[in-house]
Amino acid sequence: MPRTAPPETAELVERLRDPAECRRAFSEVIRDYSEPLYWQIRRMVQNHEDANDILQNTFMKAWQNLENFRGDAKLSTWLYKIAINESVTFLAKERKRLNISLDDQESALIHTIEADEHVDGDKLAAQLRKAVASLPEKQRIVFNMKYYDDMKYEQMSEILGTSVGALKASYHLAVKKIEQFINNSN
């Protein structure tokens, strides 16, 4: 099970703002957030290599924009927002590159899951991954954040810029679609 990011401290944020401590503090950010961000990205794009590339892009973008981080939101919220935006941008570029629709991309994600050698043989887990991959992009993001990361709706709202009520509805719809997908697969 992927580990979650540690609770952030005001001291870490202060060190990120201090030119003498910034590099060392950012190394801690990379160490602490690589795994949870990787899994958030991976569940969106499904491919290990793509997820690693997007994770690198996420940290590069965070480093380049560190002076713009005002601390209005939590550091983790800011990093997740960058990671999700990078993932959505990647998926859009892939759709365009492959000249496929959103529905075709969902099928391609399911195919990627079936061909993935980095996944163990647990059939139920693979079924769940396929069901999640079949969701519309926004529902997939919301489901992943709530189900896998156990993220609070308030934090998801900050990251996604969507109301808590809309997120709850989206999660509920996602769960119903996943249940239907699994029931139809059996």
Phi, psi and chi 1 to 4 in degrees:
 res  aa     phi    psi   chi1   chi2   chi3   chi4
   1 MET       -  130.2 -175.7   74.3 -176.6      -
   2 PRO   -63.5  143.6   -6.1   10.3      -      -
   3 ARG   -83.2  156.5   70.6  179.0  176.8   86.5
   4 THR   -92.3  161.6   57.8      -      -      -
   5 ALA   -67.3  147.7      -      -      -      -
   6 PRO   -71.1  161.5   28.4  -34.6      -      -
   7 PRO   -62.1  136.1   -1.3    3.0      -      -
   8 GLU   -83.9  156.2   55.0 -164.4   68.5      -
   9 THR  -119.1  152.3   62.9      -      -      -
  10 ALA   -62.6  -32.3      -      -      -      -
  11 GLU   -63.0  -41.0  179.3  -97.9  -21.5      -
  12 LEU   -64.1  -44.3  176.6   60.6      -      -
  13 VAL   -62.5  -41.1  172.6      -      -      -
  14 GLU   -62.9  -41.6  -74.3  -56.0  -47.7      -
  15 ARG   -65.4  -33.6  -71.6  178.8   45.6 -131.9
  16 LEU   -65.0  -28.4  -73.8  168.3      -      -
  17 ARG   -85.1  -15.6  -67.8 -166.3  175.5  129.0
  18 ASP   -88.0  115.1  178.2   -4.4      -      -
  19 PRO   -55.2  -31.1  -23.1   31.3      -      -
  20 ALA   -74.8  -26.0      -      -      -      -
  21 GLU  -108.6   -9.3  -77.3  -69.8  -45.9      -
  22 CYS   -54.9  -49.6 -173.9      -      -      -
  23 ARG   -62.5  -44.9  -74.5 -171.5 -175.6  -80.6
  24 ARG   -65.2  -41.6 -156.7  173.9    3.2 -110.0
  25 ALA   -65.2  -39.8      -      -      -      -
  26 PHE   -67.4  -33.0 -162.6   74.8      -      -
  27 SER   -60.3  -38.2  -68.4      -      -      -
  28 GLU   -66.2  -39.6  -71.6  176.1   35.6      -
  29 VAL   -59.7  -46.3  168.4      -      -      -
  30 ILE   -61.2  -45.9  -68.4  170.9      -      -
  31 ARG   -61.5  -44.2 -177.5 -164.4   67.4 -141.9
  32 ASP   -77.7  -30.7  -67.8  -14.8      -      -
  33 TYR  -106.7   -8.3  -72.1   93.2      -      -
  34 SER   -56.9  -49.5  -74.4      -      -      -
  35 GLU   -67.3  -50.7 -171.0  173.9  -13.3      -
  36 PRO   -63.5  -37.4    7.0  -13.1      -      -
  37 LEU   -68.9  -40.2  -71.8  173.8      -      -
  38 TYR   -55.7  -47.5  166.7   83.9      -      -
  39 TRP   -69.2  -33.2  -75.6  106.6      -      -
  40 GLN   -62.9  -46.1  178.1   63.2   42.2      -
  41 ILE   -65.6  -46.5  -65.6  164.6      -      -
  42 ARG   -59.3  -40.7  174.2   71.9 -174.0  -89.9
  43 ARG   -67.6  -20.6  -72.3 -172.0  -67.1  -94.2
  44 MET   -85.2  -43.6  -71.7 -179.8   67.5      -
  45 VAL  -101.6  -16.3  -58.3      -      -      -
  46 GLN    73.7  -24.8  -60.8  -58.5  -32.6      -
  47 ASN   -97.8  130.6  179.0  -77.4      -      -
  48 HIS   -59.3  -49.6  169.3   70.4      -      -
  49 GLU   -63.7  -43.3  -71.9   78.7   17.5      -
  50 ASP   -62.3  -41.7  -67.1  -22.8      -      -
  51 ALA   -61.9  -42.2      -      -      -      -
  52 ASN   -62.6  -43.3  -89.5  -22.1      -      -
  53 ASP   -61.6  -44.6  -69.8  -13.8      -      -
  54 ILE   -66.9  -37.0  -65.3  167.0      -      -
  55 LEU   -61.4  -44.8  179.5   63.6      -      -
  56 GLN   -60.3  -44.4  -65.3  -55.3  -46.0      -
  57 ASN   -61.0  -38.4  -68.9  -15.0      -      -
  58 THR   -60.7  -48.3  -62.4      -      -      -
  59 PHE   -69.3  -35.0  -76.6  124.5      -      -
  60 MET   -63.6  -44.7  -73.6 -171.1  -32.8      -
  61 LYS   -64.5  -41.5 -158.5  161.1 -106.2 -176.3
  62 ALA   -61.9  -45.5      -      -      -      -
  63 TRP   -62.3  -44.7  175.2 -106.1      -      -
  64 GLN   -65.2  -27.6  -68.4  165.0  -12.2      -
  65 ASN  -110.4   16.0  -68.0  -70.0      -      -
  66 LEU   -57.6  -37.0 -160.0   52.8      -      -
  67 GLU   -67.9  -18.9   69.0  -82.9   -2.5      -
  68 ASN   -85.9  -10.8  -62.7  -29.3      -      -
  69 PHE   -75.3  108.2  176.8   66.3      -      -
  70 ARG   -90.2  -13.7  -62.8  179.8  -49.5  -85.3
  71 GLY    86.4    9.8      -      -      -      -
  72 ASP   -63.7  -39.5  -62.1  -18.3      -      -
  73 ALA  -106.7  165.9      -      -      -      -
  74 LYS   -67.7  153.1  -69.0  169.5   49.3  176.7
  75 LEU   -57.5  -43.4  178.8   63.7      -      -
  76 SER   -62.6  -39.3   59.2      -      -      -
  77 THR   -62.0  -44.9  -60.3      -      -      -
  78 TRP   -61.7  -44.8 -176.0   63.5      -      -
  79 LEU   -66.2  -43.1  -68.9  169.0      -      -
  80 TYR   -62.2  -40.0  -90.8   93.6      -      -
  81 LYS   -61.5  -44.3 -174.0  175.8 -123.5  175.2
  82 ILE   -62.3  -46.7  -65.5  170.0      -      -
  83 ALA   -61.1  -43.9      -      -      -      -
  84 ILE   -67.3  -43.2  -72.4  168.1      -      -
  85 ASN   -61.9  -41.0  -72.5  -20.5      -      -
  86 GLU   -63.6  -40.1  -72.3  -65.5  -56.0      -
  87 SER   -66.6  -45.0  -60.8      -      -      -
  88 VAL   -63.1  -42.3  167.7      -      -      -
  89 THR   -61.7  -43.6  -60.4      -      -      -
  90 PHE   -59.8  -47.7  170.1   82.0      -      -
  91 LEU   -62.6  -39.2  -70.6  169.9      -      -
  92 ALA   -64.6  -42.1      -      -      -      -
  93 LYS   -64.4  -39.4  -75.5  179.6 -177.6  173.1
  94 GLU   -65.0  -42.2  -78.8  -63.5  -72.4      -
  95 ARG   -59.0  -44.2  -88.9 -166.1  -50.1  -85.7
  96 LYS   -67.8  -45.3 -172.1  171.9 -176.3  161.3
  97 ARG   -60.1  -41.7 -176.7  179.1   71.9   81.9
  98 LEU   -89.7   -4.4  -61.1  171.2      -      -
  99 ASN    54.6   54.2 -164.8   26.9      -      -
 100 ILE  -124.6  158.4   59.4  174.4      -      -
 101 SER   -83.8  173.5   69.3      -      -      -
 102 LEU   -59.6  -42.8  -84.8  172.0      -      -
 103 ASP   -62.3  -42.0  -70.6  -20.1      -      -
 104 ASP   -66.0  -33.8  -70.6  -20.7      -      -
 105 GLN   -66.4  -39.1 -174.3  169.9   41.1      -
 106 GLU   -60.7  -40.8  -69.3  160.4    9.5      -
 107 SER   -64.2  -39.7  -63.6      -      -      -
 108 ALA   -64.7  -38.5      -      -      -      -
 109 LEU   -64.0  -40.8  -71.5  173.4      -      -
 110 ILE   -62.9  -42.0  -69.4  170.4      -      -
 111 HIS   -61.8  -40.8  175.9   73.3      -      -
 112 THR   -60.8  -40.6  -59.1      -      -      -
 113 ILE   -62.1  -44.8  -67.6  166.6      -      -
 114 GLU   -64.0  -31.6  -69.2  168.8  -15.3      -
 115 ALA   -93.9   -2.0      -      -      -      -
 116 ASP   -74.0  119.4 -169.3   -8.4      -      -
 117 GLU   -87.3   -6.6   70.0 -124.2   19.1      -
 118 HIS   -86.9    6.5  -64.8  -73.5      -      -
 119 VAL  -112.1  140.9  175.2      -      -      -
 120 ASP   -72.7  176.7   63.5   24.5      -      -
 121 GLY   -85.5   12.4      -      -      -      -
 122 ASP   -65.3  110.3 -175.1  -20.7      -      -
 123 LYS   -63.8  -41.3  -78.1 -178.3  115.7  172.2
 124 LEU   -65.6  -41.7 -170.4   55.5      -      -
 125 ALA   -63.3  -40.5      -      -      -      -
 126 ALA   -64.9  -39.4      -      -      -      -
 127 GLN   -61.4  -43.5  -88.1  -61.4   93.4      -
 128 LEU   -63.6  -44.0  178.3   59.0      -      -
 129 ARG   -59.9  -42.1  -74.6 -175.6   66.7 -155.0
 130 LYS   -65.1  -42.1  -70.8  178.3 -165.5  175.9
 131 ALA   -62.5  -43.7      -      -      -      -
 132 VAL   -65.0  -40.2  172.7      -      -      -
 133 ALA   -64.3  -23.9      -      -      -      -
 134 SER   -80.3  -10.3   74.6      -      -      -
 135 LEU   -73.3  153.8  -65.6  170.9      -      -
 136 PRO   -59.3  151.9  -20.9   30.1      -      -
 137 GLU   -51.3  -49.7 -171.4  171.0   81.8      -
 138 LYS   -62.8  -43.6 -177.0   80.2  168.9 -163.5
 139 GLN   -65.0  -37.5  -73.3  177.7    8.2      -
 140 ARG   -62.0  -44.6 -170.9  168.5   61.1 -118.7
 141 ILE   -62.2  -49.0  -67.4  167.6      -      -
 142 VAL   -62.0  -45.7  170.7      -      -      -
 143 PHE   -60.7  -46.9 -177.8   83.4      -      -
 144 ASN   -59.6  -43.8  -74.5  -24.1      -      -
 145 MET   -66.3  -39.6  -66.2  171.2   96.5      -
 146 LYS   -79.8  -49.8 -175.6   67.6 -179.0  158.5
 147 TYR   -73.6  -51.0 -178.4   80.8      -      -
 148 TYR   -84.4  -39.6  -71.2  108.2      -      -
 149 ASP   -96.8   -6.6  -63.2  -28.9      -      -
 150 ASP    50.2   41.3 -163.1   25.6      -      -
 151 MET   -78.5  142.6 -160.3  174.6  -76.7      -
 152 LYS   -71.9  147.4  -56.5 -105.0 -178.2  -83.2
 153 TYR   -59.5  -34.1  -75.1  112.6      -      -
 154 GLU   -63.7  -42.3  -68.5   73.9   16.9      -
 155 GLN   -68.8  -40.4 -174.9  178.9   10.6      -
 156 MET   -60.3  -38.7  -68.7  166.2   52.1      -
 157 SER   -61.4  -42.3  176.5      -      -      -
 158 GLU   -64.2  -42.9  -74.2 -177.7   50.0      -
 159 ILE   -68.6  -45.6  -67.5  168.5      -      -
 160 LEU   -94.3  -11.8  -59.7  173.0      -      -
 161 GLY    66.3   35.4      -      -      -      -
 162 THR  -125.4  147.9  -54.6      -      -      -
 163 SER   -66.1  154.0   73.1      -      -      -
 164 VAL   -59.5  -42.4  168.6      -      -      -
 165 GLY   -60.1  -43.6      -      -      -      -
 166 ALA   -65.4  -36.6      -      -      -      -
 167 LEU   -67.4  -41.5  -68.8  168.6      -      -
 168 LYS   -62.6  -43.0  -73.2  179.1  178.3 -180.0
 169 ALA   -63.9  -42.2      -      -      -      -
 170 SER   -63.0  -42.8 -170.2      -      -      -
 171 TYR   -64.1  -44.3 -178.5   75.0      -      -
 172 HIS   -59.2  -45.6  178.9   74.8      -      -
 173 LEU   -62.7  -41.0  -78.4  170.9      -      -
 174 ALA   -60.7  -45.9      -      -      -      -
 175 VAL   -60.3  -44.1  169.1      -      -      -
 176 LYS   -60.9  -44.6  -68.4  -73.7 -178.4 -153.3
 177 LYS   -66.1  -37.2  -72.0  178.6 -178.8  176.7
 178 ILE   -65.8  -45.3  -71.5  168.9      -      -
 179 GLU   -58.2  -44.4  -72.6  172.3   -7.6      -
 180 GLN   -64.1  -43.1 -174.4  175.8   15.8      -
 181 PHE   -59.7  -47.1 -177.8   96.4      -      -
 182 ILE   -67.3  -42.6  -69.1  173.9      -      -
 183 ASN   -63.3  -38.5  -72.4  -23.9      -      -
 184 ASN   -73.0  -20.3  -68.5  -18.1      -      -
 185 SER   -84.3  -18.7  -63.1      -      -      -
 186 ASN   -89.9      -  -68.2  -28.2      -      -
